[in-house]
Amino acid sequence: MMQANNAILKLISNETLDSIHNIGVVTPSIYTSIFTENALKHEINIDDENKLTDTLLDSKIQLCQSVQEKKHKQCISTQ
């Protein structure tokens, strides 16, 4: 489920970046407005942005921890 969420959010982010590419100055409210519009096109509700952000950050933190554990095990096994 999280991979699907990441994929659609990446798609929405890319669409938003494409949309703002030619805008000289992009304020946070302009970015938010365009991002929200793109999300709605994909039937994604981003009303609970804090929960969405927490979920994405948790995923990235878990990935970093996993990489760190693997490197630690590799270091121990080579000693």
MIPAGU-465283 format. One record per residue (C-alpha): residue in three letters; x, y, z. Coordinates in steps of 0.25 Angstrom, whole numbers, plus 2048, in hexadecimal, padded with zeros to 3 digits. Layout:
<rose res="ALA" xx="X" yy="Y" zz="Z"/>
...
***
This chain:
<rose res="MET" xx="800" yy="800" zz="800"/>
<rose res="MET" xx="80B" yy="80A" zz="804"/>
<rose res="GLN" xx="812" yy="807" zz="7F6"/>
<rose res="ALA" xx="805" yy="80B" zz="7EF"/>
<rose res="ASN" xx="804" yy="817" zz="7F7"/>
<rose res="ASN" xx="813" yy="81B" zz="7F4"/>
<rose res="ALA" xx="811" yy="818" zz="7E5"/>
<rose res="ILE" xx="804" yy="821" zz="7E4"/>
<rose res="LEU" xx="80A" yy="82C" zz="7ED"/>
<rose res="LYS" xx="817" yy="82C" zz="7E4"/>
<rose res="LEU" xx="80E" yy="82D" zz="7D8"/>
<rose res="ILE" xx="806" yy="839" zz="7DE"/>
<rose res="SER" xx="813" yy="83F" zz="7E2"/>
<rose res="ASN" xx="819" yy="83E" zz="7D4"/>
<rose res="GLU" xx="80C" yy="844" zz="7CE"/>
<rose res="THR" xx="80D" yy="84F" zz="7D8"/>
<rose res="LEU" xx="81C" yy="852" zz="7D5"/>
<rose res="ASP" xx="819" yy="852" zz="7C6"/>
<rose res="SER" xx="80D" yy="85C" zz="7C8"/>
<rose res="ILE" xx="816" yy="866" zz="7D0"/>
<rose res="HIS" xx="822" yy="865" zz="7C7"/>
<rose res="ASN" xx="81F" yy="871" zz="7C0"/>
<rose res="ILE" xx="81A" yy="879" zz="7CB"/>
<rose res="GLY" xx="824" yy="884" zz="7D0"/>
<rose res="VAL" xx="821" yy="884" zz="7DE"/>
<rose res="VAL" xx="819" yy="878" zz="7E5"/>
<rose res="THR" xx="814" yy="87B" zz="7F3"/>
<rose res="PRO" xx="810" yy="870" zz="7FD"/>
<rose res="SER" xx="802" yy="873" zz="7FA"/>
<rose res="ILE" xx="803" yy="872" zz="7EB"/>
<rose res="TYR" xx="80B" yy="865" zz="7EC"/>
<rose res="THR" xx="800" yy="85F" zz="7F6"/>
<rose res="SER" xx="7F5" yy="864" zz="7ED"/>
<rose res="ILE" xx="7FB" yy="85D" zz="7E0"/>
<rose res="PHE" xx="7FF" yy="851" zz="7E8"/>
<rose res="THR" xx="7F0" yy="84F" zz="7EE"/>
<rose res="GLU" xx="7EA" yy="851" zz="7E0"/>
<rose res="ASN" xx="7F3" yy="846" zz="7DA"/>
<rose res="ALA" xx="7F0" yy="83D" zz="7E6"/>
<rose res="LEU" xx="7E1" yy="83F" zz="7E4"/>
<rose res="LYS" xx="7E3" yy="83B" zz="7D5"/>
<rose res="HIS" xx="7E8" yy="82E" zz="7DB"/>
<rose res="GLU" xx="7DD" yy="82D" zz="7E5"/>
<rose res="ILE" xx="7E7" yy="82E" zz="7F0"/>
<rose res="ASN" xx="7E2" yy="835" zz="7FD"/>
<rose res="ILE" xx="7EE" yy="83D" zz="804"/>
<rose res="ASP" xx="7E5" yy="843" zz="80F"/>
<rose res="ASP" xx="7ED" yy="83C" zz="819"/>
<rose res="GLU" xx="7FB" yy="841" zz="815"/>
<rose res="ASN" xx="801" yy="83F" zz="822"/>
<rose res="LYS" xx="7FE" yy="830" zz="822"/>
<rose res="LEU" xx="803" yy="82F" zz="814"/>
<rose res="THR" xx="810" yy="836" zz="817"/>
<rose res="ASP" xx="812" yy="82D" zz="824"/>
<rose res="THR" xx="80F" yy="821" zz="81C"/>
<rose res="LEU" xx="819" yy="825" zz="811"/>
<rose res="LEU" xx="824" yy="829" zz="81B"/>
<rose res="ASP" xx="822" yy="81C" zz="823"/>
<rose res="SER" xx="824" yy="814" zz="816"/>
<rose res="LYS" xx="831" yy="81C" zz="813"/>
<rose res="ILE" xx="836" yy="81A" zz="821"/>
<rose res="GLN" xx="834" yy="80B" zz="821"/>
<rose res="LEU" xx="83C" yy="80A" zz="814"/>
<rose res="CYS" xx="847" yy="812" zz="81A"/>
<rose res="GLN" xx="847" yy="809" zz="826"/>
<rose res="SER" xx="847" yy="7FD" zz="81E"/>
<rose res="VAL" xx="853" yy="802" zz="816"/>
<rose res="GLN" xx="85B" yy="805" zz="822"/>
<rose res="GLU" xx="858" yy="7F7" zz="828"/>
<rose res="LYS" xx="85D" yy="7F1" zz="81C"/>
<rose res="LYS" xx="86A" yy="7F9" zz="81C"/>
<rose res="HIS" xx="86C" yy="7F6" zz="82A"/>
<rose res="LYS" xx="86B" yy="7E7" zz="828"/>
<rose res="GLN" xx="874" yy="7E8" zz="81C"/>
<rose res="CYS" xx="87F" yy="7EF" zz="825"/>
<rose res="ILE" xx="87E" yy="7E5" zz="830"/>
<rose res="SER" xx="87F" yy="7D9" zz="826"/>
<rose res="THR" xx="88B" yy="7DF" zz="820"/>
<rose res="GLN" xx="893" yy="7E0" zz="82D"/>
***
